[in-house]
Amino acid sequence: MIAVDDLIALVRSYNPKTDEEKIKAAYDYGRQMHDGQMRQSGEPYFTHPVSVAAILTEQRLDDATIITALLHDTIEDTRASYSEIEKLFGKEIAELVDGVTKLTNIQLTSTETKQAENFRKLFMAMSKDLRVILVKLADRLHNMRTIRAMRAEKQAQKARETMDIFAPLAGRMGMQWMREELEDLAFKVLNPEGRASIIRRFITLQRESGDVIHKITSDMRDELEEADIEADVFGRAKKPYSIWRKMREKEQGFSRLSDIYGFRIITQSESDCYRALGAIHQRWRAVPGRFKDYISQPKSNGYRSLHTTVSGRDGKRVEVQIRTRQMHDVAESGVAAHWSYRDGVRSENPFAVDPAKWIAGLTERFEAAEDHDEFMEAVKLEMYSDQVFCFTPKGDVFKLPRGATPIDFAYAIHTRIGGSCVGAKVDGLRVPLWTRLKNGQSVDIITAEGQTPQATWIDIVKTGKAKSAIRKALRDEDRDRFVKLGRELARVAFSNIGKRATDKALETAARHLAISDREELLALIGSAEITTRQVVEAVYPALADKQGDVVSKDRAVVGLRPDQSFRRGPCCQPVPGERIVGITVRGQGVVVHAIDCAKLAEFEEQPERWVDLRWHEGPHPEIYTVTLELTITNDAGVLGRICTLIGEKKANISNLNFIDRKPDYYRLIMDLDLRDIEHLHAVMTALEAETDIAAVDRLRDPGRGLAAAAE
């Protein structure tokens, strides 16, 4: 364990004016509170907070952050309280310790809905004082460095959480060194064989070609000296996980991967950065499309640097980053540079970003998300994306995630511009709206009055802002159409039981189903979010349940043992009247398949799992869902006539989804609730006879059966 004097020496090295007595008091208090507690490795627990504090000294952080690290687990794990810490160390430190405690209690790996809410809490805690997340990141880094003491399943859970949340967050904050180490430590747990293979390849490469890093570093120093540029040059091999990710992204083997080495040139001034770039490009050939100027267009976390890739010795590609010492400090510390000390005073680094503005910019885009899925999508887009900088014709700059399109650019300017976008010019040339923008391009958006967002844009855009705005516009536009469709579906469903879908009946259904009003009910029916069966049962439960002398669902299949349950295979959706066979599935009873189901081929070598079944004789209720794919003409009233036709055949539409919209036709998927195979044939025959229906097919998907069997 690091002794208190050694820890104070680390702080004093960058802050000679540190409050040594206060740090010593926090050290003694933390050790006393954690006395008797042990880590899973068998070490005293207090070794962990001290190590976290030591990690933060590498970022030259202020006394308050160092003391918070020493005390960060006291409120949660010991008898210490907020009021006691406030009394001993002041309100600032008490609030920081409390903030870290609250972060620790947020369970970030859970269901999507809960995870979205927890991310909101995470950003809320960060917005109060960003230093709490700096302590939490250092806490996670030390835990990952000592993760081998944990149980295997706990290691995997922490590693996935680190890879999904903490590593991207460190990168988003500009702490790239921490991101890389967190990713590599998680990679070591999640894929030890993959990491070991990368390291073995490195050893072999070094044995075959010698110390490439030393040779290239020496060459670069010679070039800079000849150009009379004073600079430091550092080289390194990239982390195993970084190389593994590149191999997967580029679908290349290690031997074909070229840019596995990175070099940094630290100059004395900004002008020297560009002079050094010229010297490097004069000696080595630059790789086209790999130059980025983050000095003139810095990242939102304050990062500034010139990036280029050149063909070095023996044709090997190497990445080169060129920046000043102050830029390098921000590149190493990111947003944390705001609190960094040098020579006993807060570092006046002109490139350090204001943490309050940074967190405000990060969170404002999440506040507009209307549901959990949209929020999570926005979070992941923001945390995982690199950025490109594009210009309007007037020279205004907009930052977008890599892979963004002109539509993203239009929405970045204004929601109204995005919604009315009909085309774009990039660097003066007309391009498709799905074009991926590149750094430094000039984008001119073409708009037209009356244009509205298209459904296909959702799959084109990259930014959370654009996706949210498009979804909202589509919801508003589709509402009228869904209400009309819902009214027709409700009319047919009520007529099947001899009733009318009056306003009063629909209002009653809405009240019973806890839906705000009649219009909302019809919109939900039209968008297939609720079924007409639910609506009818809400108003007339007795009539809906009245089936006469029909065969109940629980005794629909003959041939099962008394202790066996069954369910229909989603792959073939068998209905009464079809020949069937059962396949036993552990923990799921028997899955019933049509005798001609393609999935049955998988079980040819497992005869012990086959069960001879048949449908029960007699009339069955209209509860067996069959999926149809229809191609219909795009004309007024066609869909209404189809719904009426299906209703006349006493079938219920339980779901409807458009999968392709063209000017002359629509393709849609429709789920119908039917009695038996004769009922299905009657419906399909009637549909095939309709002149506005180009094609009707029963949709069977073996993939759905495979997915279901794997559940």
C-alpha angles and dihedrals in degrees: 000000000000110000119234092246091053091049091049089049089056091053093043090055090072101018113040089175094060118140096247094179092055093050090047090050091051091047092052093044093049093047090050093049093048094043110137094016117119134197120233088257089063094250122127108273093235090070086076100058090044091052090049089052090050091053089054092051087064085065090050091236127178126270093257092059093046091050090047089055091053091051101031096112099037099091092045101040107025141043091268117120137203092247093052093050090047090052094048102036108016138257096285094059093040090056092046092051090046090050092053090048091054091048090052091053093055108100101216098181109067141096117329095253094049092041091055091052090048091052088054089054090047093055091043090055091046092050092060095055123346091207090079090066090046089057091044092051091050088047091053092046093055091045090052091048089055098034095119090082091065128087114271095250091048090050091053093048093049092045093052091047090050093049094046101040120006100042094050090044091053089050092048088053090053096251093128096162090057092046091053094048093046091049093048094048090050090046089054089059100039099042111012093161092053092049092047091052091054091050091049090052090051092052091050092047092050091049091051100043104023127227099339093172093057092047095049093043090053091048091051093049090052092052093049093048090051089052089049093242117147108216145134119240124204129179134191143166114250121255117271093246092051090054092045090053092050091050091054095043094049094034089229134135122242092259092058095045109102112176099063094126126071129195132193127203114197112197135187097240143014092251088054089057091064092041089052090049090054092049092050093047091047091056100036132034113255117230108238117247095015100097119105127178107206091162096071091032107032124192118257091256091060097262114156127177144120113249125196137157120216137179103251133178115348090003093293114153116233131183117230126197118193123192145134125264092259091049089048091054090055091044089055098041104026113186088355089072087082089074098037119126129210123183093352099306134089106272111254094213108169091205097054109110121231104255092213092056092043095053091042090054091047096049103038092074092053095054092069094059109113098201141024096258092054091047093051091047091052092047093051093045091051096044100044104038132096115213139242125199120221132178136223116227087261092056100256112148125225125188116219135172118262109274094033119149136214087267090060088048091051092051090046088060094047138324090240091055091049094049094050096043114132101162147347143220119213115197088345097307125109110243135179115267091244092062113127110235123231132211116284098011122144112230125197114191119212115208135186132198112249095025115132131190115278124227091233090062091075090071093044104051126078107193124088090225093058094044092050093048093047093048091050092049092048091049091052093045095045095047095082091046092048091048091053092046091045091052091053093046091049092049091054094045094051093045089056088068095039096259137114125239094233123175089251092052091049092047089051091051091048091052093049092047093047092243118149100238147336095274092053090049092054091047090053091049091049093049091048093241089127129021129238087236089064090049095049092046090051091059104029108022093162094053093042092053094044105106102154115217094341127147110260119233095245092061098034094110125058122206102051125123115245090254095050125095125194142206132187117257108251089212097067104010096215117208132198111285095039122104108255143187131191131230118199115230119191111252092003105071116224125342112210117220133182110253091246095049112137091220092067089076088074091064099047091109093048105065091158089071095056119102123192107231141168135183118261115258117251139051117321128206122253094261104108111104119217124181120224129188114213133187110201135175116260099241137126115278097007096115091046091054091049091052090049091049092052091046091052088057089056093245125136124224105221098172139011129185131174111222100175132021121192131166092255105031146017129217116206141173116226129188114208127191107221141173103227147323093292090054089051092050091049092052094045092047091052091048093048089053092056109101094214092058112084097183140004122191134171105238116225119174120187089192090068090057092050091051092048093050090053094054 
